[in-house]
Amino acid sequence: MSLIFAGLAFFAVAQPKPIRLWKGVEGMQNERTRLYVYPAPDSIATGMGIIVCPGGSYHHLGLPHEGYQVAEWLNTQGITAFVLRYRVGMHGYHHPAMIEDLQRAIQYVRDNAAAFHIRQDKLGVMGFSAGGHLVTMAGVFARNNFLIQRGITSQASLRPDFIVPVYPVVSMQDSLAHHHSRECLLSKHYTQADVDRFSLELNIPADMPPVFLVTAKDDPVVLYQNSVILDKALTDKNIKHKFLLYETGGHGYGMSEKRGSETAKWRFEFIKWLQTL
C-alpha cells in the first residue's frame, strides 16, 4: 500500500492509555517504562509501525514535541506509532535500562502485531537526540538480547526493519561526545572500553538495518559531526541509508516547522525514502 505524504493537519488525538511494558515480568513490575499506542486510521493504514524514542540527554524525555506530536503526524501517513517512555538518568537509571526498554518494546509490538494491525516485518524505530543514539543502538546491538536476563523469551526478532536517528548523539569519544548524555547513559564511572563500545560509529554490523539520518550544521547541542561520522561508517559497511545534512535548523525541532523551519520538512523526504525500502 502506498504511503500518503500530503501535508495533512495533525489529528486531534487524546493521549492514549499507556501500556506498562514490564507488567508481569518478575522483579520489573514497578518500572516506569510505558508505551503509548497511536493506531493509524483504518482508511489509510499501511500496516507499518514505528516506535518513537524522544530525546533528553538520557536524563529526561521531550515527550510532547519528540513523542506525541511525532506520533500524531505519523498517523496522518497511515503509520501506527508507539511512543516509548524509557527509563532515564533523572530517575537513577543507566545502561542497560534504556536498551532493555527499547528491545522490550520491539518484542512486545512484534508479538502483538496482529492486535495492532501492523506487519511484523514493517516495524521501524525513530529517535531524536539521545533517542537517536538509542534507536541506532537497536541496530548495532540487535544480536545482543538484553531481555534474556529478565526471563523473557520470544521468537520475535529484536532487529528493527529501519532506523531513523534525527540530530542524534552517536559518539562517546571526548572530541564529539555530548557529555551529559554520556554520563547519564554510562554513569560517572565509565571506562574507555565503555566509551568505545557505545561510540556507535565504531560498531556498525554488516547486517545493520537501513538508516535515514538527519541533522543540521548549526546544531548548538549535539555536534553535527556525530552524524557525519555515522554516515561514513554506514557508507564503509555498504549499509543502505540516506543522510540529510541541512545548513540550519538547530536542535530539538522534531517535526515542527515552527521550531525547525524548512529543516522540519525532512519528514516528507523520510516518507519518500520509506517507499524505496
Backbone hydrogen bonds in HBPLUS format (Angstrom, degrees):
<---DONOR---> <-ACCEPTOR-->    atom                        ^
c    i                          cat <-CA-CA->   ^        H-A-AA   ^      H-
h    n   atom  resd res      DA  || num        DHA   H-A  angle D-A-AA Bond
n    s   type  num  typ     dist DA aas  dist angle  dist       angle   num
A0008-LEU N   A0006-ALA O   2.84 MM   2  5.72 130.1  2.09 112.2  96.5     1
A0019-ILE N   A0035-LEU O   2.81 MM  16  5.00 165.4  1.83 141.9 146.8     2
A0035-LEU N   A0019-ILE O   2.92 MM  16  5.00 146.7  2.03 137.3 147.7     3
A0023-LYS N   A0020-ARG O   3.20 MM   3  5.50 166.2  2.22 112.8 116.6     4
A0025-VAL N   A0022-TRP O   3.02 MM   3  5.42 162.2  2.06 135.8 135.3     5
A0028-MET N   A0025-VAL O   2.90 MM   3  5.47 160.7  1.94 143.9 145.5     6
A0031-GLU N   A0028-MET O   3.08 MM   3  5.57 169.8  2.09 124.8 125.8     7
A0034-ARG N   A0085-ARG O   3.16 MM  51  5.07 152.6  2.24 128.5 136.9     8
A0085-ARG N   A0034-ARG O   2.83 MM  51  5.07 173.2  1.83 157.7 158.9     9
A0036-TYR N   A0083-VAL O   2.88 MM  47  4.98 166.5  1.90 144.5 148.7    10
A0083-VAL N   A0036-TYR O   2.82 MM  47  4.98 152.1  1.90 149.8 149.9    11
A0038-TYR N   A0081-ALA O   2.75 MM  43  5.02 167.3  1.76 165.4 162.9    12
A0081-ALA N   A0038-TYR O   2.95 MM  43  5.02 152.6  2.03 145.5 144.6    13
A0044-ILE N   A0041-PRO O   3.08 MM   3  5.79 152.9  2.16 120.9 127.4    14
A0045-ALA N   A0041-PRO O   2.96 MM   4  5.75 115.8  2.39 151.1 167.7    15
A0046-THR N   A0078-GLY O   2.92 MM  32  5.29 156.2  1.98 149.5 141.6    16
A0119-ARG N   A0047-GLY O   2.83 MM  72  5.47 159.3  1.87 151.6 144.4    17
A0080-THR N   A0048-MET O   3.01 MM  32  6.28 159.1  2.05 162.8 156.0    18
A0049-GLY N   A0122-LYS O   2.91 MM  73  6.28 166.1  1.93 163.0 165.1    19
A0124-GLY N   A0049-GLY O   2.92 MM  75  6.36 160.4  1.96 154.1 154.9    20
A0050-ILE N   A0080-THR O   2.97 MM  30  6.49 146.9  2.08 155.2 164.1    21
A0082-PHE N   A0050-ILE O   2.89 MM  32  6.16 150.6  1.97 155.5 155.4    22
A0051-ILE N   A0124-GLY O   2.94 MM  73  6.38 159.6  1.98 147.9 148.8    23
A0126-MET N   A0051-ILE O   2.86 MM  75  6.18 160.8  1.90 160.8 162.0    24
A0052-VAL N   A0082-PHE O   2.72 MM  30  5.90 159.8  1.76 145.4 152.1    25
A0084-LEU N   A0052-VAL O   2.92 MM  32  5.98 175.7  1.92 165.2 165.2    26
A0053-CYS N   A0126-MET O   2.76 MM  73  6.16 160.2  1.80 158.2 164.6    27
A0128-PHE N   A0053-CYS O   3.18 MM  75  6.62 150.5  2.28 166.7 168.9    28
A0062-GLY N   A0055-GLY O   2.85 MM   7  5.68 146.7  1.96 150.2 155.6    29
A0059-HIS N   A0056-GLY O   2.89 MM   3  5.72 160.1  1.93 122.7 128.8    30
A0060-HIS N   A0056-GLY O   3.01 MM   4  4.79 164.6  2.03 134.2 139.2    31
A0089-GLY N   A0058-TYR O   2.72 MM  31  5.92 174.0  1.72 142.8 144.3    32
A0090-MET N   A0059-HIS O   2.96 MM  31  5.02 151.4  2.05 127.9 131.4    33
A0066-GLU N   A0062-GLY O   3.07 MM   4  5.67 150.0  2.16 157.7 166.7    34
A0067-GLY N   A0063-LEU O   2.96 MM   4  4.53 108.0  2.50 126.1 128.1    35
A0068-TYR N   A0063-LEU O   2.83 MM   5  6.20 148.3  1.94 156.3 166.9    36
A0069-GLN N   A0064-PRO O   2.96 MM   5  6.05 167.5  1.98 166.8 170.2    37
A0071-ALA N   A0067-GLY O   2.92 MM   4  6.16 157.4  1.97 152.6 159.4    38
A0072-GLU N   A0068-TYR O   3.00 MM   4  6.29 156.8  2.06 150.9 156.5    39
A0073-TRP N   A0069-GLN O   3.11 MM   4  6.37 154.8  2.17 143.8 150.0    40
A0074-LEU N   A0070-VAL O   2.94 MM   4  6.21 162.3  1.97 154.1 159.3    41
A0075-ASN N   A0071-ALA O   2.99 MM   4  6.26 148.6  2.09 146.0 154.3    42
A0076-THR N   A0073-TRP O   2.93 MM   3  5.20 127.0  2.22 102.7 116.5    43
A0077-GLN N   A0074-LEU O   2.92 MM   3  5.16 148.0  2.02 105.4 115.8    44
A0079-ILE N   A0074-LEU O   3.09 MM   5  5.29 159.4  2.13 144.4 140.1    45
A0078-GLY N   A0075-ASN O   2.99 MM   3  5.12 161.3  2.03 112.9 114.2    46
A0091-HIS N   A0088-VAL O   3.22 MM   3  5.98 157.1  2.27 118.3 124.6    47
A0093-TYR N   A0088-VAL O   3.30 MM   5  5.24 156.3  2.36 126.8 123.1    48
A0092-GLY N   A0089-GLY O   2.78 MM   3  4.85 162.7  1.81 114.6 116.2    49
A0097-ALA N   A0094-HIS O   2.93 MM   3  5.86 151.9  2.01 141.2 137.9    50
A0095-HIS N   A0185-LEU O   2.75 MM  90  5.47 170.5  1.75 160.4 156.9    51
A0100-GLU N   A0096-PRO O   2.88 MM   4  5.92 155.0  1.94 160.7 169.0    52
A0101-ASP N   A0097-ALA O   3.00 MM   4  6.19 156.9  2.05 145.3 150.8    53
A0102-LEU N   A0098-MET O   3.08 MM   4  6.44 157.8  2.13 147.2 153.0    54
A0103-GLN N   A0099-ILE O   2.89 MM   4  5.95 166.6  1.91 148.3 152.6    55
A0104-ARG N   A0100-GLU O   2.85 MM   4  5.96 154.0  1.92 147.5 155.5    56
A0105-ALA N   A0101-ASP O   2.94 MM   4  6.17 150.4  2.03 142.2 150.3    57
A0106-ILE N   A0102-LEU O   2.94 MM   4  6.23 161.9  1.97 154.0 158.0    58
A0107-GLN N   A0103-GLN O   2.92 MM   4  6.08 167.7  1.93 150.8 154.4    59
A0108-TYR N   A0104-ARG O   2.83 MM   4  5.91 161.4  1.86 148.0 153.8    60
A0109-VAL N   A0105-ALA O   2.89 MM   4  5.99 168.5  1.91 152.7 155.9    61
A0110-ARG N   A0106-ILE O   2.99 MM   4  6.10 164.7  2.02 148.8 153.6    62
A0111-ASP N   A0107-GLN O   2.91 MM   4  6.01 158.6  1.95 147.6 154.0    63
A0112-ASN N   A0108-TYR O   3.08 MM   4  6.19 132.4  2.31 138.8 150.7    64
A0112-ASN N   A0109-VAL O   3.19 MM   3  5.13 133.3  2.42  94.0 106.7    65
A0113-ALA N   A0110-ARG O   3.31 MM   3  4.86 164.3  2.33 105.6 103.5    66
A0115-ALA N   A0112-ASN O   3.07 MM   3  5.43 118.3  2.47 106.6 120.9    67
A0116-PHE N   A0112-ASN O   3.13 MM   4  6.47 143.6  2.27 148.7 159.6    68
A0116-PHE N   A0113-ALA O   3.10 MM   3  5.07 123.8  2.43  94.1 108.8    69
A0117-HIS N   A0113-ALA O   2.94 MM   4  6.04 107.3  2.48 139.2 157.2    70
A0118-ILE N   A0113-ALA O   3.07 MM   5  5.25 173.0  2.07 145.1 147.0    71
A0117-HIS N   A0114-ALA O   3.13 MM   3  4.95 153.8  2.20  97.6 105.5    72
A0122-LYS N   A0119-ARG O   3.13 MM   3  5.32 156.8  2.18 116.7 115.6    73
A0161-ASP N   A0123-LEU O   2.81 MM  38  5.53 172.8  1.81 159.1 156.6    74
A0125-VAL N   A0162-PHE O   3.06 MM  37  6.50 151.6  2.14 147.8 155.2    75
A0164-VAL N   A0125-VAL O   2.82 MM  39  6.18 144.3  1.94 150.6 160.4    76
A0127-GLY N   A0164-VAL O   2.90 MM  37  6.27 159.0  1.94 151.0 154.8    77
A0166-VAL N   A0127-GLY O   2.87 MM  39  6.14 160.2  1.91 162.4 168.8    78
A0131-GLY N   A0128-PHE O   2.80 MM   3  4.62 135.9  1.99 138.6 126.2    79
A0129-SER N   A0166-VAL O   2.95 MM  37  6.31 162.6  1.99 169.4 173.8    80
A0132-GLY N   A0129-SER O   2.84 MM   3  4.96 133.5  2.06  98.7 112.6    81
A0133-HIS N   A0129-SER O   3.26 MM   4  6.80 140.3  2.43 142.1 152.3    82
A0169-VAL N   A0129-SER O   3.11 MM  40  5.42 157.0  2.16 114.4 111.8    83
A0133-HIS N   A0130-ALA O   3.06 MM   3  5.01 122.5  2.40  93.2 107.5    84
A0134-LEU N   A0130-ALA O   2.99 MM   4  6.36 154.5  2.06 145.9 153.0    85
A0135-VAL N   A0131-GLY O   2.98 MM   4  6.24 161.9  2.01 146.9 150.2    86
A0136-THR N   A0132-GLY O   3.12 MM   4  6.17 150.1  2.21 136.5 144.8    87
A0137-MET N   A0133-HIS O   2.88 MM   4  6.13 148.4  1.98 146.3 155.5    88
A0138-ALA N   A0134-LEU O   3.12 MM   4  6.51 138.7  2.30 139.7 150.6    89
A0139-GLY N   A0136-THR O   3.03 MM   3  5.33 135.8  2.23 103.7 115.1    90
A0140-VAL N   A0136-THR O   2.99 MM   4  6.33 166.4  2.01 153.2 157.0    91
A0141-PHE N   A0137-MET O   2.70 MM   4  5.59 168.9  1.71 156.1 158.5    92
A0142-ALA N   A0139-GLY O   3.44 MM   3  5.12 167.0  2.46 103.7 102.9    93
A0144-ASN N   A0141-PHE O   2.86 MM   3  5.12 155.0  1.92 111.1 119.6    94
A0150-ARG N   A0147-LEU O   2.84 MM   3  5.18 148.9  1.93 108.8 119.2    95
A0152-ILE N   A0147-LEU O   3.27 MM   5  5.50 167.5  2.29 141.8 138.6    96
A0151-GLY N   A0148-ILE O   2.89 MM   3  5.13 160.9  1.92 114.3 117.4    97
A0163-ILE N   A0210-PRO O   2.90 MM  47  6.28 151.4  1.98 155.3 164.7    98
A0212-PHE N   A0163-ILE O   2.86 MM  49  6.32 157.8  1.91 160.9 168.4    99
A0214-VAL N   A0165-PRO O   3.17 MM  49  6.60 155.0  2.24 156.8 161.5   100
A0167-TYR N   A0214-VAL O   2.61 MM  47  5.71 162.1  1.64 149.5 156.2   101
A0200-LEU N   A0170-VAL O   3.20 MM  30  5.73 149.6  2.30 149.7 141.5   102
A0176-LEU N   A0173-GLN O   3.06 MM   3  5.71 149.6  2.16 119.9 127.8   103
A0177-ALA N   A0173-GLN O   2.76 MM   4  5.36 151.7  1.83 171.8 176.3   104
A0181-SER N   A0178-HIS O   3.01 MM   3  5.55 118.0  2.41 112.8 127.0   105
A0182-ARG N   A0178-HIS O   3.05 MM   4  6.33 158.1  2.10 152.1 159.1   106
A0183-GLU N   A0179-HIS O   2.97 MM   4  6.18 161.6  2.01 149.4 153.5   107
A0184-CYS N   A0180-HIS O   2.98 MM   4  6.16 160.5  2.02 148.7 154.2   108
A0185-LEU N   A0181-SER O   2.89 MM   4  6.03 153.0  1.97 149.4 156.7   109
A0186-LEU N   A0182-ARG O   2.88 MM   4  5.88 170.8  1.89 152.3 155.5   110
A0187-SER N   A0183-GLU O   2.67 MM   4  4.68 132.0  1.90 133.3 140.5   111
A0194-ASP N   A0191-THR O   3.07 MM   3  5.10 120.9  2.43  94.4 108.7   112
A0195-VAL N   A0191-THR O   3.05 MM   4  6.43 159.1  2.09 148.7 154.2   113
A0196-ASP N   A0192-GLN O   2.91 MM   4  6.16 159.7  1.95 150.7 155.3   114
A0197-ARG N   A0193-ALA O   2.93 MM   4  6.08 156.8  1.99 144.4 151.2   115
A0198-PHE N   A0194-ASP O   3.02 MM   4  6.16 158.0  2.07 155.5 159.7   116
A0199-SER N   A0196-ASP O   3.39 MM   3  5.14 159.9  2.44  95.9 101.6   117
A0202-LEU N   A0199-SER O   2.97 MM   3  5.85 162.0  2.00 126.8 132.0   118
A0203-ASN N   A0200-LEU O   3.04 MM   3  5.19 163.8  2.07 110.6 115.8   119
A0208-MET N   A0205-PRO O   3.24 MM   3  5.32 147.6  2.35 116.3 112.4   120
A0211-VAL N   A0240-LYS O   3.08 MM  29  6.64 149.7  2.17 141.9 150.1   121
A0242-LYS N   A0211-VAL O   2.93 MM  31  6.50 145.7  2.05 153.0 164.1   122
A0213-LEU N   A0242-LYS O   2.83 MM  29  6.11 172.4  1.83 171.3 172.6   123
A0244-LEU N   A0213-LEU O   2.82 MM  31  6.15 170.0  1.83 162.1 163.7   124
A0215-THR N   A0244-LEU O   3.08 MM  29  6.54 149.9  2.17 166.7 174.1   125
A0246-TYR N   A0215-THR O   2.92 MM  31  6.28 170.2  1.93 150.9 151.7   126
A0219-ASP N   A0216-ALA O   3.25 MM   3  5.64 153.1  2.33 118.9 118.0   127
A0217-LYS N   A0246-TYR O   2.76 MM  29  6.18 155.5  1.82 155.2 159.5   128
A0226-ASN N   A0223-LEU O   2.99 MM   3  5.91 169.2  2.00 125.5 129.0   129
A0227-SER N   A0224-TYR O   2.97 MM   3  5.63 130.1  2.23 115.1 124.7   130
A0228-VAL N   A0224-TYR O   3.32 MM   4  6.73 151.3  2.41 139.2 147.5   131
A0229-ILE N   A0225-GLN O   2.97 MM   4  6.14 163.5  2.00 151.3 152.7   132
A0230-LEU N   A0226-ASN O   3.19 MM   4  6.40 144.3  2.32 136.8 146.8   133
A0231-ASP N   A0227-SER O   2.83 MM   4  6.04 159.5  1.87 150.8 156.1   134
A0232-LYS N   A0228-VAL O   3.02 MM   4  6.32 156.5  2.08 145.7 151.8   135
A0233-ALA N   A0229-ILE O   2.97 MM   4  6.12 158.6  2.01 140.9 146.6   136
A0234-LEU N   A0230-LEU O   2.92 MM   4  6.13 158.9  1.97 153.6 158.9   137
A0235-THR N   A0231-ASP O   2.92 MM   4  6.10 155.5  1.98 146.6 154.0   138
A0236-ASP N   A0232-LYS O   2.81 MM   4  6.03 160.6  1.85 152.9 158.1   139
A0237-LYS N   A0233-ALA O   3.18 MM   4  6.35 139.3  2.35 136.4 145.9   140
A0239-ILE N   A0234-LEU O   2.91 MM   5  5.10 173.6  1.91 153.8 153.1   141
A0238-ASN N   A0235-THR O   3.03 MM   3  4.96 161.0  2.07 105.1 110.1   142
A0256-SER N   A0253-TYR O   2.84 MM   3  5.55 158.8  1.89 155.7 154.6   143
A0259-ARG N   A0256-SER O   3.20 MM   3  5.36 133.4  2.43  97.4 108.4   144
A0260-GLY N   A0256-SER O   2.83 MM   4  6.01 169.4  1.84 153.2 157.0   145
A0261-SER N   A0257-GLU O   2.73 MM   4  4.19 138.0  1.90 117.1 120.6   146
A0263-THR N   A0260-GLY O   3.15 MM   3  5.44 127.3  2.44 145.3 136.2   147
A0264-ALA N   A0261-SER O   3.13 MM   3  5.79 143.5  2.27 115.1 123.3   148
A0265-LYS N   A0262-GLU O   2.96 MM   3  5.54 160.2  2.00 115.7 122.2   149
A0266-TRP N   A0263-THR O   3.04 MM   3  5.93 149.2  2.14 125.1 127.3   150
A0268-PHE N   A0265-LYS O   3.03 MM   3  5.71 147.4  2.14 118.2 124.6   151
A0269-GLU N   A0266-TRP O   3.06 MM   3  5.18 117.9  2.46  99.0 114.4   152
A0270-PHE N   A0266-TRP O   2.89 MM   4  6.20 148.5  1.99 151.5 161.7   153
A0271-ILE N   A0267-ARG O   3.15 MM   4  6.42 152.9  2.23 139.9 145.3   154
A0272-LYS N   A0268-PHE O   3.17 MM   4  6.46 158.3  2.22 143.7 149.0   155
A0273-TRP N   A0269-GLU O   2.93 MM   4  6.15 154.6  2.00 145.3 152.6   156
A0274-LEU N   A0270-PHE O   2.89 MM   4  6.20 153.9  1.96 152.5 159.4   157
A0275-GLN N   A0272-LYS O   3.18 MM   3  5.38 128.4  2.46  98.4 111.0   158
A0276-THR N   A0273-TRP O   2.86 MM   3  5.29 153.2  1.93 112.7 121.6   159
A0277-LEU N   A0274-LEU O   3.18 MM   3  5.49 159.0  2.22 109.1 115.4   160
